[in-house]
Amino acid sequence: MQKHLFIAIALALGADGLQAQTTTYGGGNAPYSVVGGYNSDYSPDGTIVLSDGAVSLSGNATYEHGNNLLQNDGSWTSAGSLDLFAGTGSNTIGGSSAPSFYDAQFNIGAGNIMAITNAQGIQVSNELQFNNGITTTVRSNTSAGAVHFAAGATYTGAGTDAQHVDGYVSKAGTTAFIFPVGSGTDLRTVSITAPAAPTELSTAWFAGSPGTIADPSDGSTHSITAVAAPLQSISEAGFWDWIPVSGSDDGITVTVSIPDIGGFGNSTDLRLAGWDGTQWIDLSGSATATGNLENNSLSGTIPAGVNITALAIGSLSTPLPVTFSAFNVAAQGCRVLIGWQTAQEINNDYFLVERSRDGRTFDAIAKMQGAGNSAEPNSYSASDEQPFNGRNYYRIQQVDKDGKRSYSGIKTAEVSCSGRDDIQIFPTVSSDDIQVRLPQRYEGAAIDLLTALGQKIVVPVDKEHLQYRLHVDRLTAGMYIIRIVKGNEIHSYKIVKR
């Protein structure tokens, strides 16, 4: 009794600024309890519960953590009471034994981190209010070091990119729940329907390919090429570690919030995929995605008798080799500026910029090398120096290294260029053919191909009325000149043989 009284007096003195650098419980001291009262703990170096120490809160008590550290290696329990974390700035809950909170509030300031490094995480039996920024757990400690919500426990906050759990969250009981997990910069929630029997589940989001990032709970990667029909591919955007800690997840419907995977596939092809130990299997069974952009949802159901250890985003189709995130054309005087951007490129060789007068028959006017394989945005630009007067149609043709082709959409540009001769030369850089188109008044004009020194060269030419195709594939690489002569008019155009 004397020891208990001594600690209470010491803590009261601490509120007046006479307390030591740390508040320590244990080491021969009697257990400390707060019954229906209010305890303010502002010891500068934190609060430490030794392995033989014990703190208990009851009767609607409040323990105000005014410092930035709670180190619990003993016992911290709360019944019908509040742990109020009020130390502004980043906070840490460490130690080897999970503190058990009834109500807890992380009132440490928006943008500040609550780092949960305790080997057993923390336990919440009623409500946790996330009034901070990101809350972290030790990912290598998986479900053991998680934010553990007991049966019936809830939370507020933690529903944005700036406020969620970067690490593991566990939930026990028989109620539906939304796991507020993410990467530290992006929220990627997982929600579950109510389990049929008491069950504890734990999950965390990992950004990046499940084929290259090891799943901490089993220490291995999950190949994105190991897929069971009808799945054809697995997104490399990320995955959720899925841990049935106790009970059964059979029949639980899982809904995830996805990143922007517009380049991975159409929403009708998307499926929630589950890793069964050897391959990814389809958990959706049908189209359940609300879209393929960030924060759209995708659902599936855990099949009975199958041990699912990870969740990812699958598709019934193979991913597009190139995802065009932007494509624009704009007339600028007597030329057209063309620009496009890719969100990702897979096995991409090169692009052809194509132009058409009628939107049906296209000719290549420029060629640009692609990035090959890239998960980062890439920007490209080209210009059409000799567009048609009037409406011009443009598209980008993409060519894989294995010869497969895909196309962007079609964009148009209106050109009104008075006084131009309307002679068309394209492409101006080519490894095979150069096309020459002449206006009606150039009937009977002479077309010559010259070296840079002015020497004439004879190459095969296909002619159809005023359209010429010069085959330059056998020429050595370098600059050449196409000269067009009509009466007293002479026009010269530089071209490059690649």
RANOR-V435912 format. One record per residue. N is the residue number from 0. RES is the residue in one letter. OMEGA is omega in degrees with one decimal (999 if undefined). BURIAL is I if it has 24 or more other ideal C-beta (glycine too) atoms within 12 Angstrom, else O. Layout:
n:res:omega:burial
N:RES:OMEGA:BURIAL
N:RES:OMEGA:BURIAL
//
This chain:
n:res:omega:burial
0:M:178.8:O
1:Q:179.4:O
2:K:179.6:O
3:H:179.6:O
4:L:-179.2:O
5:F:-180.0:O
6:I:179.8:I
7:A:178.5:I
8:I:-179.9:O
9:A:179.6:I
10:L:178.3:I
11:A:175.9:O
12:L:179.3:O
13:G:179.8:I
14:A:178.6:O
15:D:175.7:O
16:G:-179.0:O
17:L:-175.6:O
18:Q:177.3:I
19:A:-177.5:O
20:Q:177.0:O
21:T:168.7:I
22:T:-174.1:I
23:T:175.4:I
24:Y:-177.9:I
25:G:-177.4:I
26:G:179.7:O
27:G:178.2:O
28:N:178.2:I
29:A:175.0:O
30:P:-178.6:I
31:Y:-179.5:I
32:S:174.4:I
33:V:-177.5:I
34:V:176.5:O
35:G:-178.5:O
36:G:-178.3:O
37:Y:-179.3:O
38:N:176.7:I
39:S:-176.5:I
40:D:-178.9:I
41:Y:177.9:I
42:S:-169.3:I
43:P:-174.5:O
44:D:172.7:O
45:G:-179.1:I
46:T:-175.9:I
47:I:173.8:I
48:V:-179.5:I
49:L:-174.9:I
50:S:177.5:O
51:D:179.6:O
52:G:-179.8:I
53:A:176.0:I
54:V:178.1:I
55:S:177.0:I
56:L:179.1:I
57:S:175.3:O
58:G:177.9:O
59:N:178.4:O
60:A:175.0:I
61:T:172.7:I
62:Y:-178.3:I
63:E:178.3:I
64:H:-176.2:I
65:G:177.3:I
66:N:-173.6:I
67:N:-178.3:I
68:L:165.5:I
69:L:-179.2:I
70:Q:-175.0:I
71:N:173.8:I
72:D:-179.9:I
73:G:-177.0:I
74:S:174.2:I
75:W:-176.6:I
76:T:179.7:I
77:S:176.0:I
78:A:178.4:O
79:G:-174.7:O
80:S:-172.3:I
81:L:167.4:I
82:D:-175.8:I
83:L:178.4:I
84:F:-171.4:I
85:A:178.9:I
86:G:-176.1:I
87:T:-177.4:O
88:G:-179.8:O
89:S:-179.2:I
90:N:177.2:I
91:T:168.7:I
92:I:-174.5:I
93:G:178.0:I
94:G:-175.9:I
95:S:-178.7:I
96:S:-174.5:I
97:A:170.0:I
98:P:-179.2:I
99:S:-179.6:I
100:F:168.9:I
101:Y:168.8:I
102:D:176.0:I
103:A:177.3:I
104:Q:176.4:I
105:F:-177.2:I
106:N:-173.5:I
107:I:176.6:I
108:G:179.3:O
109:A:179.4:O
110:G:-179.2:O
111:N:-174.8:I
112:I:167.1:I
113:M:-177.4:I
114:A:178.2:I
115:I:-178.0:I
116:T:179.0:I
117:N:-176.4:I
118:A:179.1:I
119:Q:179.0:I
120:G:173.8:I
121:I:177.7:I
122:Q:176.5:I
123:V:-177.0:I
124:S:179.7:I
125:N:-177.8:I
126:E:173.8:I
127:L:176.9:I
128:Q:176.6:I
129:F:177.1:I
130:N:-179.4:I
131:N:174.4:I
132:G:179.6:I
133:I:171.8:I
134:T:-177.0:I
135:T:168.4:I
136:T:179.5:I
137:V:-173.5:I
138:R:-180.0:I
139:S:178.2:O
140:N:176.2:I
141:T:-171.7:I
142:S:-178.8:I
143:A:-176.8:I
144:G:-173.3:I
145:A:163.6:I
146:V:-174.0:I
147:H:174.1:I
148:F:179.5:I
149:A:177.9:I
150:A:178.6:I
151:G:-177.9:O
152:A:-178.0:I
153:T:175.9:I
154:Y:170.7:I
155:T:-174.5:O
156:G:176.9:I
157:A:-178.2:I
158:G:-178.5:O
159:T:176.0:O
160:D:-177.4:O
161:A:-175.4:O
162:Q:177.6:I
163:H:179.9:I
164:V:174.4:I
165:D:-175.0:I
166:G:-172.5:I
167:Y:172.4:I
168:V:177.9:I
169:S:178.1:I
170:K:177.3:I
171:A:174.4:I
172:G:-175.1:I
173:T:-179.2:O
174:T:174.7:O
175:A:-174.2:O
176:F:173.4:I
177:I:178.8:I
178:F:-176.1:I
179:P:-174.3:I
180:V:178.9:I
181:G:-174.0:I
182:S:-171.8:I
183:G:174.6:I
184:T:-177.5:O
185:D:176.5:I
186:L:178.0:I
187:R:-173.2:I
188:T:170.4:I
189:V:176.7:I
190:S:-179.6:I
191:I:169.7:I
192:T:-176.1:I
193:A:174.9:O
194:P:-178.6:I
195:A:-179.5:O
196:A:-179.8:O
197:P:-175.2:O
198:T:171.3:I
199:E:179.5:I
200:L:178.8:I
201:S:-178.0:I
202:T:174.0:I
203:A:179.4:I
204:W:175.7:I
205:F:177.7:I
206:A:-179.6:I
207:G:-173.0:O
208:S:174.4:I
209:P:177.7:I
210:G:-179.3:I
211:T:179.5:O
212:I:-177.4:I
213:A:174.1:O
214:D:-173.7:I
215:P:-175.2:I
216:S:175.1:I
217:D:173.6:O
218:G:-177.4:O
219:S:173.2:O
220:T:-178.5:I
221:H:-173.2:I
222:S:179.2:O
223:I:176.1:I
224:T:177.6:O
225:A:-176.8:I
226:V:176.2:I
227:A:178.0:I
228:A:11.2:O
229:P:179.9:O
230:L:176.9:I
231:Q:-176.2:I
232:S:178.7:I
233:I:-179.6:I
234:S:176.2:I
235:E:-178.3:I
236:A:-179.7:I
237:G:179.8:I
238:F:176.2:I
239:W:169.6:I
240:D:-174.9:I
241:W:-173.7:I
242:I:169.0:I
243:P:-175.4:I
244:V:177.8:I
245:S:-177.6:O
246:G:-175.1:I
247:S:175.4:O
248:D:179.8:I
249:D:173.7:O
250:G:179.5:O
251:I:174.9:I
252:T:-176.7:I
253:V:176.8:I
254:T:-178.2:I
255:V:174.7:I
256:S:-168.4:I
257:I:169.9:I
258:P:175.9:I
259:D:179.7:I
260:I:-179.3:I
261:G:179.7:I
262:G:-176.7:I
263:F:-179.4:I
264:G:176.5:I
265:N:-177.5:O
266:S:-180.0:I
267:T:178.8:O
268:D:-174.7:I
269:L:177.4:I
270:R:170.6:I
271:L:-176.9:I
272:A:178.2:I
273:G:178.2:I
274:W:-175.7:I
275:D:-179.6:I
276:G:179.6:O
277:T:-176.9:O
278:Q:175.7:I
279:W:179.4:I
280:I:-179.0:I
281:D:177.4:I
282:L:-174.9:I
283:S:-179.4:I
284:G:178.7:O
285:S:-179.6:O
286:A:-179.4:O
287:T:-177.5:I
288:A:175.8:I
289:T:179.6:O
290:G:179.0:O
291:N:179.3:I
292:L:-176.3:O
293:E:179.4:O
294:N:165.5:O
295:N:-175.5:I
296:S:179.9:I
297:L:-173.6:I
298:S:174.4:I
299:G:-177.5:I
300:T:178.4:I
301:I:-177.9:I
302:P:180.0:I
303:A:174.5:O
304:G:-179.5:O
305:V:-178.8:I
306:N:179.3:O
307:I:-177.3:I
308:T:176.7:I
309:A:177.3:I
310:L:178.3:I
311:A:-179.7:I
312:I:179.8:I
313:G:179.0:I
314:S:176.2:I
315:L:179.2:I
316:S:175.3:O
317:T:-177.1:O
318:P:176.6:I
319:L:-178.6:I
320:P:179.3:I
321:V:175.6:I
322:T:177.2:I
323:F:178.5:I
324:S:177.9:I
325:A:176.2:O
326:F:-176.4:I
327:N:172.7:I
328:V:-179.2:I
329:A:176.4:O
330:A:176.8:I
331:Q:-175.6:O
332:G:-178.2:O
333:C:176.5:I
334:R:179.3:I
335:V:176.5:I
336:L:-175.0:I
337:I:178.4:I
338:G:176.6:I
339:W:-179.7:I
340:Q:176.5:I
341:T:175.8:I
342:A:176.3:I
343:Q:176.1:I
344:E:179.1:I
345:I:176.0:I
346:N:-176.3:I
347:N:179.4:I
348:D:-177.1:I
349:Y:176.7:I
350:F:169.8:I
351:L:172.5:I
352:V:-174.8:I
353:E:-178.9:I
354:R:178.8:I
355:S:175.1:I
356:R:-174.4:O
357:D:-179.8:O
358:G:-179.9:O
359:R:-179.9:O
360:T:-175.7:O
361:F:174.3:I
362:D:178.2:I
363:A:178.0:I
364:I:177.6:I
365:A:178.7:I
366:K:179.9:I
367:M:-179.9:I
368:Q:177.8:O
369:G:-177.1:I
370:A:-178.4:I
371:G:175.9:O
372:N:-177.6:O
373:S:173.9:O
374:A:179.9:I
375:E:176.7:O
376:P:176.1:O
377:N:-178.7:I
378:S:-179.4:O
379:Y:177.1:I
380:S:177.2:O
381:A:176.7:I
382:S:174.1:I
383:D:-175.8:I
384:E:-176.9:I
385:Q:178.4:I
386:P:174.4:I
387:F:167.9:I
388:N:-177.2:I
389:G:-174.9:O
390:R:175.1:O
391:N:177.9:I
392:Y:-178.8:I
393:Y:170.8:I
394:R:177.5:I
395:I:173.7:I
396:Q:178.3:I
397:Q:-176.9:I
398:V:176.5:I
399:D:175.2:O
400:K:175.6:O
401:D:174.5:O
402:G:178.8:O
403:K:-174.1:O
404:R:172.5:O
405:S:-172.9:I
406:Y:170.1:I
407:S:169.5:I
408:G:-178.4:O
409:I:176.2:O
410:K:-179.3:I
411:T:175.2:I
412:A:178.2:I
413:E:-178.6:O
414:V:174.3:I
415:S:-172.4:O
416:C:-178.0:O
417:S:174.4:O
418:G:179.6:O
419:R:-174.4:O
420:D:175.5:I
421:D:170.4:I
422:I:-176.7:I
423:Q:175.2:I
424:I:179.2:I
425:F:-14.4:I
426:P:179.0:I
427:T:172.4:I
428:V:-174.8:I
429:S:175.1:I
430:S:-177.8:O
431:D:-174.0:O
432:D:171.2:I
433:I:179.6:I
434:Q:177.5:I
435:V:176.7:I
436:R:-177.1:I
437:L:175.4:I
438:P:-174.1:O
439:Q:-176.2:O
440:R:-179.9:O
441:Y:174.3:I
442:E:179.9:O
443:G:179.1:O
444:A:177.3:I
445:A:179.0:O
446:I:179.6:I
447:D:172.4:I
448:L:-174.7:I
449:L:169.4:I
450:T:178.7:O
451:A:178.9:O
452:L:176.5:O
453:G:179.3:O
454:Q:179.4:O
455:K:177.5:O
456:I:177.0:I
457:V:176.5:O
458:V:176.9:I
459:P:-178.5:O
460:V:171.2:O
461:D:-176.7:O
462:K:173.8:O
463:E:-174.8:O
464:H:-177.0:O
465:L:178.5:O
466:Q:-177.3:I
467:Y:173.9:I
468:R:-179.2:I
469:L:-179.2:I
470:H:-175.6:O
471:V:-173.8:I
472:D:-177.6:O
473:R:178.6:O
474:L:173.4:I
475:T:-178.4:O
476:A:179.1:O
477:G:-179.1:O
478:M:177.9:O
479:Y:-178.9:I
480:I:170.9:I
481:I:-179.6:I
482:R:-179.8:I
483:I:-177.1:I
484:V:176.4:O
485:K:-176.8:O
486:G:178.8:O
487:N:-178.6:O
488:E:176.7:O
489:I:178.7:O
490:H:179.7:I
491:S:-178.5:O
492:Y:177.5:I
493:K:172.8:O
494:I:178.6:I
495:V:172.6:I
496:K:-178.1:I
497:R:999:I
//
